[in-house]
Amino acid sequence: MEQWKILSATVPAVLLSLVLAPAAGALSIASPTTALAAANSANVLTTTGANRRQVASSVSVLSGPSGADLALAGSSDGFETRYAGLLAADREAGGGSTTRSATASYTITFSVANPTGASFLLEIETSRFGMIALVDDGTGNASATLGGVTGLLNGVGESALGLGALAPVTSAATTSVEVGQTGATWTLASSAVGTQVFTLDFMWNASVTSSRNEAAIRLGMPGGLATTTADDTLGPLSADGHFVRVTLTNVPEPSTLWLLGFGTLALSGTRRRSS
């Protein structure tokens, strides 16, 4: 009986140690980079004359990854990126109108190293936040159009990475429409051995027209038109933009779950007998 007690106490601990033991050169995510693509509209700032216009954009990696080995089942790591942009137009004087269009286009590249063939789950989430603003400062109107986001993974279109277009906004009065979109979660379950490189491409189009009134689409870039208010963001700029969050999680295999469950049952049985 005493030997059974020792075995009952030892087996759960051994099984749990096997499940939780770190593996050398374990699963990891690394090297996120982001860059504006060739199709992205160049920055423009026109602050004089009858037609005032601005196009601006930038990309950045906001956080992570830590670069840690994801050796333990359930451990995760990841990173977040941001595309910030602004498109504004203001016809200052005389009749007629001015229109400015722009294309947002950028790329994210990262890698997943899996030397031991661990089972993992890769998740990608996207969102877009900002404001469409029309300001009545003349005897006319203004309009703005924000197109849908197209997302590609390694050159292949993925609907889960896209976001829908907003309805065109046209008004002679001061009007604001909030941009608040969150897409579906793209997922990949795999246990492929080796290092995989992932490339994400995102693109959308936008345009603003000013017929004496101001128009702007604000996605996190500061406005530079001194005589225009539609391009001014009232809240924190960091809250707006197109965001991409990538998360890598070590997923326990069925055999690992069985071992963990068996160890838990054995431990439970030991406690019952000892009580």
Phi, psi and omega in degrees: 000320180296322178295323178297320178298318180296315180296319181295327180280331185277318185304311181301320181295319179295314180298317179295323179293325177293321181291319188264356184294132178294146176255140180294136180060050187281181180305139179201158175238138187204173170059043176288130174228152177221143184209147174291137180275168181298330182283348180293133182296137179291154177294137179222137176218109179244110186250003180232166180086185184284332184250104179265129184214151176214135171230128181211147178200158175201161177228153180200156170266116186280320185202154173061184355279169180285336181084005182288150173290130179267071186279333184268140177300131181093348179286151184214162178207161181180191181206170179223139177238165181217132168254124178248142182208164176209138176223122184216150177213145179209111175279110189280322188212159177074181179276192178079194184208167175227137181237138176230128177247155180209153175243129173262128182206123180207167187230142173236133178232137176207171182228151175239120179259130182220072186292336184257001180074033179292151175281131181221162176236123177253126182236137179231124180239142180232153177205160179219125182229147178166210184207139168258124185233129172241132183236126179279104177227022179193185181264072181194213177211184179207162179210159179210145179226127178241112184283169179286155180270132173256128180242134178237144173239117184052041175084000181248130180296134179233115184298329181293341180268356182267166175223146184287161176284150174271150178297139178304143181246124178224133181196151172267351180253164176296124186218144174224139179232122181285139173259113180215091186235136175229126184273182175286169178261120175277134183229150174221122174256126185205162172222024182298134181277142178111192181252125178250136177255129181245134177237122178253135176236133178231142182208143170203162179245155179209156177208151176226144178230132178242120171247071185081328175271158184274151177216139179206147170243113186254119179231042171103002176256144180289144178282148182236008180267107189297327184264010183241140179252343181298334182271003183270124178268127182278321181272188179293132180298328185295344181278347184251155178137186173257119186249142176231125179244126181242128181231132176246128183233135174281118183256125180294139177285161180306321180294324179293319177297322179296316179298316180297317179295318179297318179297321179295317179295319180296318179296321178296319178295322178298318180296321179295318181292322182289335179275000000 
